[in-house]
């Protein structure tokens, strides 16, 4: 739809002109129309080496403007430049042109500042451009900024010939000759020479030429490229980039930007000297000059742990912007890189290379990449990059002044030491060998400590022999509390580059207080968080692992943590397990058969976590340690391999607190079991009894396990425990119909007790097929959805559909199933309890004094969009909910919205050409017109229902509502016309105050998205992945 100006919909006092810029992250929040045009050509990985500041935020260029337009007003202001300016502004870019200057400012100084603070400069060469000395001065300044700050410069030749600008022929020859006549010799002649050089340099840059083409098409191309550049995120570098500029300039000279060939530069030096930090800074400065860029971090570690093909995959995805690319084999990756990138001018950074095999697989020959491409390598081994013909840049130690400044920033948050600490600070700089990593870690460790503690640390430092960097870093480790040391060693051995939220959950299960622990480790520069992953420098990881090795140098079974596969295999093979082992991580690139020795595991009485990936485990121990808190078995087969069933989605299942066993003993706290079967289908009939034997200390924990594979898993196993009655078993028929199950089965007696005999006081909802009751099971609040089967085909089909869907999904914005009860005559689902009822209840039942606010409504809209995106885009086969409405959106105690009631859900055929038709189901008022007319259910049916929910959030009206004595009206008939006409305020819920200023743009975005979602034509509705991008996410997520 054509959208009116937002400012027409709200009070004029609000300034909607400038887009919101997130300075600290170096990226811009663009409007949705601009985002749709963007093609993100460059993405990058996090870096593990932050030598100048390990825990800092990104130190990136700060731009006041996205685009600076340089042009000759007489030629293009009223035509091409005006249209280009409008197109860029519509997209959300902050554009500077000289008519935005306020009166009274000195134009030359203002222009200079504007050029310096613009990320991109677009120079429009028109026939009389060079006739203006002002334009030529602008051009000279712009090219200076390209050299000094990495500003992206793009010329537009409108409609002049680029060769006339480059060679100063045609009209440009006459114009430049006139300048020489007017300005004469001396300084004037030198100025003209600079102008000629600037014209020649600019004309050699990549840009756009409009000769006989269509102007609108050229403008669209410019907008798309600007969009892609503004969407490229900066890499985190350093909060205090001491002595960084000289390295950047030296490497840029080695890269020879004027050369059209492919250049390779190797940054070499010892660990912790700052190689990765320098490489990231250079990448940030020059990446915009290329068609695409890729920063591959930790090449050494990732290639060893996951294989070189994963790095090839990441490279291709970064450059091509296609996240679906899969390589599989190294030679396939080589062929794809050579085929896909041979004509692209790219920037590639390979961080921490240590093998020529890595270079052969990722870089190969210079002809793999297009002309003008640049490759930067970082390595500790100079010979590796020399053998590949790279020019070498050696990073040496800092000089004393720079080293003292870096140390002071970490210790005092100032560029120089405080007076009482000046002399002793020189001592730390000297004995830390002026190594950036050591200076940062020591400075962070000493920050806030007394002079006495400084003296003690310095004495320890003096006693360390030369070259023992691990011992220098260990001073900071020794200063940690015991649980902080434990967290540090867990990260060093198991969790580097892992998701922070997952690691936090795991450590919390172990009572290690992870939130505070991770914060302290970050403050002491021992770890840092980037893209919500936990990172640490390689040297710190090596130091941590060496601490663990020294616990038992000869016998790996005597160490607290096992991560090296040879050590683990030896422990199992020789039964070397001891009471010292707390964690095991075995991660293989290729599937491998491993014997799980019963004796070795039985001896590990303190074992609290197991992470085993891509292993076929033969041998099955009788029990595990009572201390087990986390078991992650990824890509495994518990017994023997059966036929492959393809990739599967991850499943995390947290059991309820365990009950005392019959002997009265309580066996530990909550356990977490994570099964992710990638290559093999698990046969529960065979695997479950044996695994129950493993988990015997956890009191029949196998009842809580959920095995998941793409095709599901088979399950015919019946419990034979004498303490379970017939009422606690699902029928054989029910089990055979449920491809994924083994959630907890509840008996009817348990549910009756939990719900107070299904009393009316506990009833919280009533539907066409049954009721929902509040209950308490194992001390946890739950919702029990109880159905009596009266029309077996209807209720039973809905029940099975809901079970099938809930077994496949796991997302924070979907209501989570905890278990079920099933017999031939009655069914029940047990789900998490949602304290704040449904969205329908909150919008249409509460009194105005208790209505949910605009901020909460916006958050609800985003939550539901994320849940739908997961169902439609991240499940295979795709899941269509089939009945998206406000009554099926539940709100927990923190007002997080979750989609519920999957009784109408459908798994779409994976064959896109299949025509999935069915009897129309759902709720009147939320049914998409194309679904009603065709009986064909697609994801667009859910999108329509979501649009109706958005209109409810905006207006407070029901989907179908009768006003006073009038007819029954559909919400689209009342609300949508006002939005289209730009009268959003007239459609807002009158029971709420007008949205606050910071909410107004978000409310407008939600209104326009709602109109798109309820479009009468299915093909005009937004795709599922566009729902989230159509809503603001910074303030309400």
Residue, then its C-alpha position, 0 to 999 in steps of 0.5 A: x500500500x502507499x503509505x501517508x506520511x506518519x507525521x499526518x497521523x500524529x500531533x505536529x509536535x513530534x519530529x519524525x524526520x531523522x531516522x534513529x541511529x544506533x551510534x554505539x553499534x555502527x549500524x543504522x536502523x532503517x525503515x522497512x521499505x529500505x530494508x526490503x531493498x537491501x541485499x546484505x553483501x557482507x557479514x562477519x563472524x565474531x573474533x576471539x582475539x581482542x588484544x587491545x581490549x578483551x571486554x570492550x564494546x566496538x570502537x567504530x567510526x561515528x557518522x552523523x550522516x549516512x550519505x553526503x551528496x556532492x553535485x553542481x546545483x545548476x545542472x542537477x539540483x531540481x532533477x536527478x539530485x532531488x529525486x535521488x535525495x528523496x529516494x534515499x530519505x524515503x529509505x531512512x538514510x540520513x542524507x546531507x545536501x547543502x540546502x540543509x544548512x542553517x542560516x548564519x553558518x559559515x558554509x565552508x566549515x559546515x561542509x567540511x564537518x559534514x564531509x568528515x562525518x558522512x559514511x558514504x559520499x556520492x559525487x554527481x559529475x554533470x557537464x559543468x561540475x568542474x566549472x565550480x571551484x566549490x565542487x572541486x574543493x568538496x571532491x578533494x576533501x572527500x578523497x582525503x576522507x576516503x584515505x584517512x577514514x575509509x569513507x566510501x566514495x561512489x561517482x555518478x556520471x550524469x550524463x557525462x562520459x567517465x573518460x572525459x572526467x578521467x582524462x579531462x577531455x571534451x568539456x572538462x578540458x576547456x573548463x580546467x584550462x580556464x581555471x589555469x588561466x584564472x588562477x595563474x601560477x604559484x599556489x593557484x597552479x598547485x591547486x589546479x593540479x590537485x583538482x586534476x588529480x582528484x578528478x582522475x582519482x574519482x573517475x577511476x572509482x567504481x560507480x554508475x554511468x547514466x547515458x541512455x538508461x532510465x533514471x529511476x532504475x539508476x536511482x534504485x540501484x544506488x539506493x540498493x547499494x547504499x542500503x547494503x553498505x549501511x546494513x553491514x555491521x562493524x566488528x568489535x575492535x577496542x574501546x581504547x585503540x592505543x597505537x592502532x592508527x599506525x598499524x592500519x595505515x601501514x597495512x593499507x599501504x601494503x594492500x595497494x588500493x590503486x592496484x587492480x590485481x589480487x593482493x594478500x597481506x599477512x599480519x604476523x606476530x606472537x599470540x596476544x600482540x594484537x593481530x586480530x584487533x588490527x585486522x578487524x580495524x582494517x576490515x571496518x575501514x575498507x570493507x565498504x569499498x568491496x562488493x562483499x566481505x567476510x571475516x572468518x575468525x578462529x580458522x585454526x580452531x574451527x577447521x580442527x574442530x568442525x572441518x574446513x568445509x564449515x569455513x568454506x560454507x561461512x565464506x560463501x554465505x557471507x559474500x553471496x548473502x545466501x544462508x542456505x548454502x551447504x558445502x559438505x565436502x572440501x572439494x565441493x567448497x573449493x569448486x563453489x568458491x572458484x565458480x561463484x567468486x571469480x568475478x567478485x571484488x571481495x575483502x577476505x580476512x582469515x584470522x589465526x591461520x596455521x596451516x597451508x591446507x587451510x589456505x589451499x581450501x579457502x584462498x587457493x589461487x589468486x584467480x579464485x577472486x575477482x580483480x581488485x580483491x584483497x585478502x588479509x591473514x593473521x598468523x603466529x607462523x610467518x612461514x605459512x603465509x610466506x609460502x602463499x606469496x603474501x606480503x608480511x607485516x610484523x606486529x612488534x611489542x608496544x613502545x613504553x608510552x603506548x604500553x603504559x597508556x593501554x595498561x592505564x586505561x584498563x587499571x584506572x579508566x584513564x590514559x595515565x596512572x594516578x599519582x601514587x601508582x605511577x612508578x609501580x605501573x612502569x614495573x607492570x609494563x616492563x615485566x608484562x613484556x609490553x604485550x597488549x593482552x597481558x597489559x589488559x588482563x593485569x590492568x583489569x585484575x589490579x583495578x580498584x586494588x590497594x597499593x599493597x596488593x599491587x606490590x604483592x602482584x608485582x613480586x609474583x610477576x618478577x619471579x616469572x621467567x621470560x617467555x612464560x606468558x601463561x604464568x603472567x596471565x595466571x596471576x589474574x586467574x589466581x585472584x578469582x573466587x573459587x566459583x569464578x575459577x570454575x566458570x573460567x575453566x568450564x569456558x576454557x575447556x568446553x564453552x568458548x564460542x557457545x551461546x551465552x544463554x545456554x551456558x548461563x542456564x547450564x552453570x546455574x544448574x550447577x549452583x555457580x551463580x553465572x550471571x555475576x560470575x560471567x560479569x566479573x570475568x568480563x570486567x577482568x578481561x578474561x572473557x568477552x561477549x560478542x553476538x551473545x556468544x562467550x569468547x576468550x583469547x586463545x592464550x587465555x584458553x590455553x592457560x586455562x586448559x594447562x591449569x587443568x592438565x597440571x591437575x594430573x599430567x600423566x593420567x587424564x582420568x585424574x583431571x577435572x575436565x576432559x575435552x581432548x578426544x584422545x584423552x577421553x578415548x584412553x580413559x574409557x578404553x583403560x578404565x581410568x575414570x576417577x572421582x576428579x572428573x566433573x565434565x566431558x566434552x567429546x566433539x568429532x568432525x566425522x561420526x565415530x564409534x566410541x565404547x562407553x566403558x561402564x567402569x570408567x563412568x561409574x568411577x566418576x562420582x562428581x561428573x556433572x555434565x556430558x557433551x557428546x556430539x557426532x558419536x555412536x556410543x556402544x556399551x551402556x553403563x548401568x548408572x551415572x553420577x548423582x551430580x549430573x546436571x546436563x547431558x547433551x547428546x548431539x548427532x548420536x545413536x545410543x545403541x546401534x545405527x539404523x537408517x538415516x532420517x535426516x537433520x532434526x531440530x534441537x530439543x531442550x527438555x527440563x524435567x520437573x523436580x524429582x520425587x523421592x524414591x521408594x527408599x525415601x532418598x531424594x536423588x538430586x535436583x533438576x536434570x537437563x537432557x538434550x537429545x539432537x539426533x542429526x544422522x540417526x533415528x532413535x528407536x525408543x523401544x530399544x533405547x529407552x529401557x537401557x537409558x532408563x537404567x542409566x538415569x536410575x538415580x533420577x527416579x524414572x527420569x526417562x519418562x521425561x525424555x523426548x527423542x526427536x528426529x525429522x521423521x520422528x521416532x518409533x515407540x512401542x514400549x510399554x511401562x512394566x513398572x508394577x507401581x503403574x496402573x492401566x489408567x496411566x498408559x496410553x492405548x497402543x493405538x494412541x501411541x502408534x499414531x504419535x510419531x514424536x512423544x515420550x513426554x511425561x504421561x500423567x495418570x487421570x488420578x494425578x490430574x484430578x488431584x492437581x486440579x482439585x477434582x476439575x472443580x469450577x473454581x479451577x476452571x480457567x477456560x471453556x472451548x467447543x471440545x472441552x475445558x482448561x483447568x488450573x492445577x499444580x503438579x510437582x509444585x509447578x503451576x500448570x494448565x490442564x486442557x481436558x477433552x472427553x471424546x464424544x465425536x472421536x474423529x473431531x476431538x481425537x484428530x485435534x488432539x493428535x494434531x496438537x501433540x504432533x505440533x508441540x513435539x516438533x517445536x521449541x520456542x519462547x513464544x510458543x506455549x510449552x507442553x509438559x505432558x499428556x494423558x490419553x485413553x480411548x475416551x478422554x484426552x488431556x494436554x498439560x502445558x505451562x500456566x500463563x498467569x495473565x490469561x489470553x490477549x482476548x481477555x485482556x483486551x475485551x474483558x478487563x476494565x479500562x483501568x487495567x488495560x495493557x499499555x501501548x508498550x506492552x501491546x507493541x511487545x505482544x505484537x513482536x512476540x507473536x510475530x517471532x513465534x509465527x516466524x519460527x513456525x513458518x520458517x524454521x520448522x520442516x515441514x512448515x507448520x501452519x497454526x490454522x487459528x491465529x486469534x487473540x484468544x489463542x495468544x496467552x500472556x505469562x507473568x512477564x507479559x511475554x506472549x505465546x501462541x497456544x492451541x494447535x488443534x487446528x495446526x497443519x504440517x504443510x507438504x515439503x513438496x511445494x507443488x502439492x496442493x494442501x486442501x482441507x475442510x475450512x476450520x478456524x474462527x469466524x472473523x480471523x479466516x483469510x478470504x482466500x482460505x474460505x474460497x479455496x479450502x487451501x491452507x497456507x502460511x498466508x492464512x496465519x498472516x491474515x489472522x495475525x493482521x486481525x490481532x494487530x487491528x485488535x491491539x490498535x483499536x481495542x475492537x473485537x474481530x466481529x463487533x456490533x456497535x449499539x444497535x448497528x449491524x455486526x461489523x468486521x474490524x477491517x471495515x472500521x479500522x483499515x480505511x482510517x489507516x489508509x487515509x492516514x488517520x491512525x489516531x481516529x482508530x486507536x483504542x479510545x480507552x488508552x491515552x494517546x501513545x507517548x512520543x517514543x511509541x508513536x512511530x512504532x504504533x504507526x508501523x504496526x498499523x501499516x503492517x496490519x493493513x498489509x496482512x489483511x490485504x484481500x489478495x494473498x500474494x500481496x500479504x507479507x511473507x512470514x519473515x517480513x513480520x518481525x522486520x516490519x515492527x520496531x525491535x529495539x525498545x519492545x523486545 
